Amino acid sequence: MKLLYLHGFRSSPQSEKSLAVASYCEIRGIAAPVMPQLPVSPKDSVRLCERLIIEHSIDTICGSSLGGFYAMHLAEKYQLRCAVINPAITPWKELNDAALKARYSVEEIAMSDSLRYLAELHHYHTPTLTDLDRYLLLVALGDEVLNPAQMRAHFKGAHEIVVDGGTHSLNDFGGHLDALMTFLLNPH
């Protein structure tokens, strides 16, 4: 398995989930995941990931939140096995929400860039997933940022781990990491 792990908006490869995935791989002798720092621009993020998929012969992808949004697009384009954690389904809508703008300091991004980035997100929307057996959704029903019902509807028929309660950052991620990685490691 060669894994590409994508962090969420305003996060990094040093996030708790990123480090947990890297540690899991290291302890078990699995190839280290590729974990880029994603640019703010969706277009630049996807281009970077496409280059990494080719350079590193990536065959599995995992993404959290906005990283999950990108992971869906890339999994469809490259036929990758994919696990997502509380993924954004329609991020151009959520990032226009006043509360989320404040939470993620969206106002720090120049207005012209912000509008362009929101428009770029539409281009990478994956309205329908093919071959649902390649997908795993890890969703916290208590997600305070994104809509868990929207996630579950989008991934209907895919593998699913549902966490009662929980938060958007999935504070109990470690308790579900083995199941997530087992799914990614076992294509059948």
BAMI-939495 format. One record per atom (N, C-alpha, C, CB): x, z, y; residue in one letter. Coordinates in steps of 0.05 Angstrom, whole numbers, plus 5000, padded with zeros to 4 digits. Each point is the difference from the previous one (the first is absolute). Last residue first. Glycine has a CB too. Example, Ala and Ser with C-alpha at 12.3 -4.5 7.8 and 13.67 -1.06 7.14 Angstrom:
<vonus>
525751424955S501650015024S498550145022S502449574987S498250424898A498250005024A501850005024A496250254977A
</vonus>
This chain:
<vonus>
480349864874H497649964982H498750264993H502149594983H505850335075P498349785008P497649954982P504049805018P502451055011N498749894975N498149785007N500550444978N504450065090L502049954979L498949864975L502450405016L492049905058L501849795009L502049914979L499650185046L494650554936F498449755003F501949785008F495950265013F507850584984T499449914972T498549745002T499950474983T501649975098M502449874990M499649904971M502850285031M490250225007L500449765016L502449844989L498050235041L500350614922A497949814992A500349745015A496950384991A508950335033D500649904973D497949804990D502150444990D496749985096L502249814999L500549894972L502050245039L491850454996H498949754990H502249794997H495750105023H505750795011G498350054977G498949754988G498950435020G506249565062G501750064977G498450054974G503350195032G492349705053F500949754988F501750054975F500049805046F494350765019D500550064972D501149754986D496350355000D501249635093N501950224998N500650084971N498350165043N497949015011L499850074972L502150224994L498449544987L498850015097S502850004992S500350094971S501350115047S490049874991H501149735002H502950004990H496949905038H497750884920T500249905027T501149725000T500750475017T493450254911G502549875007G499949915029G500649854953G491150274974G501350125024G502449855007G498350454989G499949334918D498050145015D501350145023D497150074959D506549054992V500750275006V497750135016V505049895000V496749234929V498450115022V500750295003V496249674992V507749364964I500450294999I498650115024I504549974975I495149034967E499550185023E500750294993E496349695015E503749144959H500750274991H499850185024H503149834963H490749345046A502950044996A500450284988A501149695039A490250004987G500949864976G503050034994G496349685008G500650425091K498150044978K500849834976K496350105033K507750045059F501550004975F498250044976F503950185025F492549805064H501949785000H501449974973H500650065050H493750684965A498549764998A501849754998A496250215026A507750634990R499049984973R498349754995R500050504998R503349685089M502249954982M499049964972M503150275028M490849995037Q500849735005Q502249924980Q498750035049Q498650864952A497949844988A500749705003A496650365010A509050295032P500449984971P497949834986P502150455003P501849505100N497550054986N500449974969N497549835040N509850535039L498849754990L497650074982L504549765003L499750965042V500949775017V498549754992V504550215006V495250664949E498850045027E500649775018E500550494994E498549734894D501649855020D498650015027D501849694964D495650694946G500050155026G501749865021G499450414974G499949274935L497350005012L499850145026L498249984954L510249505001A499250275006A497249995013A504950175005A500849114927V498450055024V499250305001V498349534999V507649624950L500150305001L498750075026L504450034973L495649044962L499350135025L500350314996L496849625014L507149434935L499350284998L499550115028L502750064957L498348894987Y499850195023Y499250284992Y498749615027Y501949574918R502750035011R500050225022R501049524990R491050174965D501650174982D502850055010D497349814962D496249605081L499950295007L501550184982L495649905019L503849065007D501350144978D500250305006D502649594988D495549985099T499749864975T501550174979T499749545022T495250685078L502450044982L499449854974L501150455021L495249435085T499350034972T502650024984T495749745006T504650235090P497250084996P499250044971P499049745041P509950355020T499549904973T497150084993T504950044986T501749825109H497750134986H499649864973H497850125045H508649655027Y500950114974Y497850144985Y504550045020Y494349565068H501149794984H500850104972H501749795042H495150815027H497949844988H501149794980H497350065042H508650465013L499050144976L497949844986L501150445021L502549295063E501749934977E498950124975E504049965030E492150275053A499249734992A501649924975A498949885048A503450934991L497450034988L499049734990L499050395031L509149625016Y500350124974Y497350034986Y504050245017Y496149445072R501249804982R500250124972R502549795038R494750795030L497949804995L501049784980L498150085046L508250574983S497950124984S497849804993S501050445022S505849305038D501050014972D497850124982D504750065016D493449925075S500249734990S501049994971S500849835047S498951014998M497449904995M500149714988M498250295037M509850414945A499049845023A497449864993A504849935015A497950994939I500549724996I498849845023I500050064949I498750875045E502949955005E500849714996E500950474986E490349894993E500449935029E502949965008E495950275009E501350024903V499849715004V500449925029V496949984961V503850894982S501349935025S500149705005S502850404995S492650124933Y502449844994Y501449905025Y497849864958Y494450705048R501550114977R502649854995R495750144980R498149535086A501450255009A501850114977A496250105032A498449164948K502049925020K501650245009K497049625015K495850544929L502349904985L502249905020L497149894961L494650395074A501350234988A502549924985A495650224995A498949095044A501450175020A501550244988A496449875032A502049174919D498550255003D501650195019D497949944953D505349215013N498649985026N498450255006N499749514994N504950354923L502050045022L498849965028L503649864968L491049994954E500850285001E502050055023E499250054951E498249065031K497750155009K500850295005K496849704975K509449704988W499549925028W497750155011W501949554990W500550554917P501550165019P499649925030P503350074964P491949864939T499649855025T501450145023T495549834983T506150504932I498749754991I499549825024I497850254962I509450595008A498449895021A498849744989A502950205038A500050594893P500749765015P498149945023P502149834959P500750954972N498350015024N500649755018N499950514998N506049374929I499350275006I498550015026I504150174975I498649074941V499750065028V498950295003V499149515011V506149734915A498750265004A499850065030A501750174955A500448914975C499750135026C498550274998C500049555021C505549504932R498550244992R500050185025R501349974950R499748975066L501450254994L498150214989L503449905036L496349115000Q499150094974Q501550244990Q498749534990Q501950005098Y502249984981Y499250104972Y503150065038Y490549915036K501749765005K502149964978K499350075048K495150714951E498549764995E501749755002E495950235018E508050595004A499350004971A498549754993A499950504999A501949675092L502449914986L499549984970L502850205036L490250145019H500649725008H502349894983H498450095047H499650834944M497949834989M500649715005M496750375007M509150265033A500449974971A497949834987A502150455000A497149785092Y502049804995Y500449954970Y502350125043Y492150584979F498849755010F501949774995F497450255035F505850614948G498149914979G498649745007G499450484988G506049945077G501749894979G498449904976G503750305015G492050185052L500549735009L501949864981L499250145048L498150664905S498649955025S500549715009S500550485012S505949694914S498350225010S498849925027S502850344975S501649124931G499950045028G498050225007G501249535007G504949874911C498450245006C500050045030C501150214955C501849014961I499950085028I498150255002I500849525016I505449794910T498050195004T500150095030T500250164951T505849205015D497749944982D497850205003D503249784968D506549785084I497950214999I497849914981I501150155047I508449504981S498349944976S497950224995S503949754980S502450165097H500350224980H498449954974H500850315038H499449055038E502750104997E500450204977E500549935049E490649764974I501749784989I502850104994I497349665025I496850935017I498949934974I501749794986I495350115017I506750125073L500950204981L499049954972L500150335037L496949125034R502949954995R501050204979R500549845048R490750284980E500349754985E502949944994E495849825021E502350905035C499350064972C500349754983C496950365016C504449555077L502150164988L499550054971L500850225045L492449355003R502449824996R502350154988R498649735040R493850774984V499549834977V502349814994V495150035010V505550515068S499950174975S499749834975S498150385027S501249215059D502850064993D500250174974D501149985049D490349834984K501249754992K503050054992K496949755032K498050985004P499249924973P501449754990P495650225009P508650475064S498649744998S499249944971S502649845040S502750924980V497350045009V498449754997V501650355033V506549804899P499649975029P497150055008P503849665001P501050804912L498449785008L499849985031L497350044957L510150314970Q498750105024Q498449765010Q503650355012Q498649694882P500849935027P498750165021P500849544983P501650524910M498250145019M500949945029M499250374966M502049414920V500749895026V498050115019V502049574980V501050954927P498049835014P501249895026P496250264980P509649994930A499150115026A498149815013A504450245006A496449794887A501349885024A498950115025A500849584974A498851054943I498649755008I501449895024I495550164981I506050704970G501849774995G498749735005G502350294967G494250645047R499349864975R501749764994R495450165007R505650375073I500050204978I499549864974I498350355031I501149135048E502850094995E500150184976E501049965049E490549754982C501649784988C502850094993C497349675026C497250945020Y498949954973Y501649794986Y495450125017Y506750045073S501050214982S499049964972S500150325039S496649105027A502949954996A501150214980A500449805047A490750324981V500349764983V502949954994V495849805020V502550885041A499050084973A500349774981A496850335021A505149525070L502150154987L499350094972L501550155045L492049415007S502249824995S502250144984S498949755042S493850774989K499349834978K502349814992K495150025015K506150545061E499850154975E499449834976E498650405026E506349115054S497650164998S500050154973S497449675029S509149675008Q500750294997Q497650184998Q504149915026Q495749134992P501050044972P500950294995P501449525000P491150355075S502649894995S500850034971S501350125047S489949855035S501450164980S502749884995S495650144979S497049505076R501450225014R501350194980R496849965038R496749474911F500449965029F501350255012F496049685002F505750234893G497849955018G500849975029G497250264969G508949484941H498950235014H497749925018H504550234998H499749304910L499449965028L498650245012L499649504992L506950134918Y498350215010Y499749975030Y501450314963Y501649104944L500150005029L498050205009L501449515003L504050334897L497850095017L500749975030L498650324965L503849354929K501350005026K497850045021K503949704984K497650434901M498350005024M501850005025M496350254975M
</vonus>
